[in-house]
């Protein structure tokens, strides 16, 4: 592939804990925008519907904390830091590496809140404006520190667990409590923490016991009404996938995916 400026996807940081929701699922909000269609395949691939990108173009893999990418024999090729990859030959990638796959222009940042805040500041200071910038790892755009970035925060996508308008059990009251404390957006950690307490309360009440084995059996066999949604736990101990994609625009977060919870259309390219 003959890569040129603007024709790349940049990966800054990564995390892949077994059983955790995939940022790719939330990023599916960016559907059919400017002819670029993202959606997760059942086999955990990400689809980029673009004429420069093959149906099975490249694959990321994470093993023993090493992230690699392999070109799957694509028509237009894949490059890392402007170096073209040989087909079927895995190459290690690290935070800050630039990966060229077709012409979409996306910055996907997966890191802790402090890292994400610093990346956003640096992106703004460098004057770099990708079409899409997603801090899809730490749910940092829901934190009180995010609006303090000023213009550096504008247009950036992020994720959270649920949104007050979804009407989940206890969610509206939790949002009102945090708004009274000066939080425009309900922090994701508050939703998760409250949902954990709700599961514990319902499990103890339903099992009628504090016995760990009885509680475990009850949790795996029942659905729980929580602020994060109506949850069932899978065999690996993780709940069913649930994610909201936000975009921080005009000084506040807006839901851009899923469509039934949307409060604003996604702004692509970012303003």
C-alpha positions in Angstrom: 0.0 0.0 0.0 1.3 3.4 -0.9 0.4 5.3 2.3 0.0 9.0 2.3 -0.8 11.6 5.0 -4.3 11.2 6.3 -4.7 7.6 5.2 -4.3 5.9 8.5 -5.7 4.5 11.7 -3.6 5.3 14.8 -3.6 3.1 17.9 -2.6 4.7 21.2 -2.7 2.3 24.1 -4.6 -1.0 24.2 -6.4 -3.2 26.7 -7.9 -6.6 26.2 -9.1 -8.3 29.4 -10.9 -11.6 28.9 -14.6 -11.2 28.8 -14.7 -7.4 28.7 -16.9 -5.6 26.1 -15.2 -4.6 22.9 -14.8 -1.0 22.1 -15.5 -2.0 18.5 -19.1 -2.7 19.4 -19.6 0.8 20.7 -17.8 2.3 17.7 -20.5 0.7 15.5 -22.3 4.1 16.1 -20.2 5.4 13.2 -22.3 3.6 10.6 -22.7 4.7 7.0 -21.1 8.1 7.7 -19.2 9.4 4.7 -19.3 6.0 3.1 -17.4 4.3 5.9 -19.2 1.5 7.7 -17.9 0.0 10.9 -19.5 -3.0 12.6 -18.3 -6.0 14.6 -18.3 -9.4 13.0 -19.4 -12.4 15.1 -15.8 -13.6 15.0 -14.6 -10.4 16.7 -13.4 -8.7 13.6 -14.2 -5.1 12.7 -15.6 -4.3 9.3 -14.6 -1.2 7.5 -16.8 -0.8 4.4 -14.5 1.1 2.1 -13.3 0.4 -1.4 -9.6 0.4 -0.3 -10.2 -2.2 2.4 -10.6 -6.0 1.7 -13.4 -8.0 3.5 -10.7 -9.8 5.5 -7.9 -7.3 5.4 -5.9 -7.6 8.6 -6.2 -9.1 12.1 -5.1 -7.9 15.5 -4.1 -10.5 18.1 -3.1 -10.2 21.7 -1.0 -13.0 23.4 1.1 -12.7 26.5 0.6 -8.9 26.5 2.0 -8.6 22.9 -0.3 -7.0 20.4 0.4 -7.9 16.8 -1.2 -7.2 13.4 -1.1 -9.5 10.4 -2.1 -8.6 6.8 -4.4 -11.4 5.6 -3.4 -11.1 1.9 -5.4 -7.9 1.3 -5.6 -6.3 -2.1 -4.2 -2.9 -1.1 -2.0 -4.0 1.7 -1.3 -2.9 5.3 1.5 -0.8 6.7 2.8 -0.1 10.2 4.7 3.2 10.6 4.9 3.5 6.8 6.5 0.0 6.4 4.4 -2.3 4.3 3.7 -5.7 5.8 4.3 -9.0 4.2 1.1 -11.1 3.9 0.5 -13.5 6.7 3.5 -12.3 8.7 2.5 -10.9 12.1 4.2 -7.7 13.2 4.2 -6.3 16.8 2.5 -2.9 17.4 2.8 -0.7 20.4 1.1 2.5 21.7 1.8 5.4 19.3 2.3 3.2 16.2 0.5 4.2 13.0 -1.3 1.5 11.1 -2.4 2.2 7.5 -5.5 0.4 6.2 -7.2 2.1 3.4 -8.2 5.8 3.7 -10.4 6.2 6.9 -8.8 8.7 9.3 -9.4 7.4 12.9 -7.6 7.9 16.2 -8.6 5.2 18.6 -7.1 5.7 22.1 -7.4 3.0 24.7 -5.9 3.9 28.0 -6.4 5.0 31.6 -8.1 8.3 32.3 -4.8 10.2 33.0 -3.3 8.8 29.7 -6.5 9.7 27.8 -6.6 13.3 29.1 -2.9 13.8 28.2 -3.4 12.3 24.7 -6.3 14.7 24.1 -4.2 17.7 25.2 -1.4 16.6 23.0 -3.6 16.0 20.0 -5.0 19.6 20.3 -1.5 21.1 20.9 -0.2 19.5 17.7 -3.2 20.7 15.7 -4.1 17.2 14.6 -7.7 16.8 13.7 -8.7 13.3 12.7 -12.1 12.6 11.3 -12.9 10.5 14.3 -11.1 10.5 17.7 -12.4 7.9 20.2 -11.2 7.5 23.7 -12.9 4.2 23.8 -11.0 2.5 26.7 -11.4 4.4 30.0 -14.8 6.2 29.7 -12.9 9.3 30.5 -15.4 11.7 28.8 -17.8 11.0 31.6 -15.4 12.4 34.2 -15.5 15.9 35.6 -11.9 16.5 34.3 -13.0 16.2 30.7 -14.9 19.5 30.2 -11.9 21.3 31.7 -9.9 20.4 28.6 -11.9 23.1 26.8 -11.6 23.0 23.0 -9.4 19.8 23.2 -12.5 17.9 24.4 -14.8 19.0 21.6 -15.9 16.3 19.1 -14.2 13.4 20.9 -16.1 10.1 21.2 -16.2 8.1 24.4 -18.1 5.3 26.0 -20.2 4.8 29.1 -22.3 2.0 30.6 -25.9 3.4 30.3 -27.8 6.7 30.0 -30.5 8.1 32.3 -33.1 8.2 29.5 -32.9 4.4 29.2 -35.0 4.1 32.4 -33.0 1.4 34.0 -33.7 0.7 37.7 -32.3 3.4 39.9 -30.5 5.2 37.1 -32.5 8.4 37.0 -32.2 8.9 40.7 -28.4 8.3 40.6 -28.1 10.9 37.8 -30.1 13.4 39.8 -27.8 12.9 42.8 -24.7 13.5 40.8 -26.2 16.5 39.0 -26.8 18.0 42.4 -23.1 17.6 43.1 -22.2 19.5 39.9 -21.8 16.6 37.4 -23.3 17.3 34.0 -22.7 13.7 33.0 -23.2 10.7 35.3 -19.7 9.2 35.7 -19.4 5.6 34.3 -17.8 4.4 37.6 -20.8 5.5 39.5 -23.2 3.5 37.3 -20.9 0.4 37.6 -20.5 0.7 41.4 -24.2 1.1 42.0 -25.0 -1.8 39.7 -22.7 -4.0 41.7 -24.4 -3.1 44.9 -27.8 -3.8 43.3 -26.7 -7.3 42.1 -25.4 -8.1 45.6 -28.6 -6.9 47.3 -30.9 -8.8 44.9 -28.7 -12.0 45.1 -28.7 -12.0 48.9 -32.4 -11.4 49.1 -33.2 -14.0 46.4 -30.9 -16.7 47.7 -31.9 -16.0 51.3 -28.4 -16.7 52.4 -24.9 -15.3 52.6 -23.4 -18.6 51.7 -21.0 -18.0 48.8 -21.9 -21.2 46.8 -25.6 -20.4 47.1 -25.0 -16.8 46.0 -22.9 -17.9 43.1 -25.6 -20.3 41.9 -28.3 -17.6 42.2 -26.2 -15.0 40.4 -25.6 -17.4 37.4 -29.2 -18.4 37.1 -31.1 -15.1 37.5 -31.5 -11.7 35.8 -30.8 -8.5 37.7 -32.4 -5.1 37.3 -29.6 -2.6 37.7 -28.7 1.0 36.7 -26.4 -0.6 34.1 -29.3 -2.5 32.5 -31.1 -5.8 33.0 -28.1 -8.1 33.4 -27.5 -11.8 33.1 -24.1 -13.3 33.8 -22.4 -15.5 31.2 -20.5 -18.7 32.0 -17.2 -16.8 32.3 -18.6 -14.5 35.0 -19.0 -11.4 32.9 -22.4 -9.7 32.2 -23.9 -9.4 28.8 -22.4 -6.7 26.7 -23.8 -3.2 27.3 -22.3 0.0 26.0 -23.3 3.6 25.1 -21.2 5.7 22.6 -21.0 9.4 23.5 -19.7 12.4 21.7 -18.6 15.5 23.6 -20.0 18.4 21.6 -20.8 22.0 22.4 -19.6 21.5 26.0 -21.6 18.4 26.9 -21.9 14.7 26.2 -24.5 13.4 23.7 -25.5 9.8 23.0 -24.8 8.9 19.4 -25.3 5.1 19.7 -27.4 3.0 20.1 -30.0 4.7 17.9 -32.9 4.1 20.3 -31.0 6.1 23.0 -29.5 8.8 20.6 -29.7 12.4 21.8 -27.7 13.8 18.8 -26.3 12.6 15.5 -22.6 11.9 15.4 -20.4 14.8 14.1 -18.1 13.3 11.5 -15.6 14.7 10.8 -15.2 16.0 14.3 -15.7 19.7 14.6 
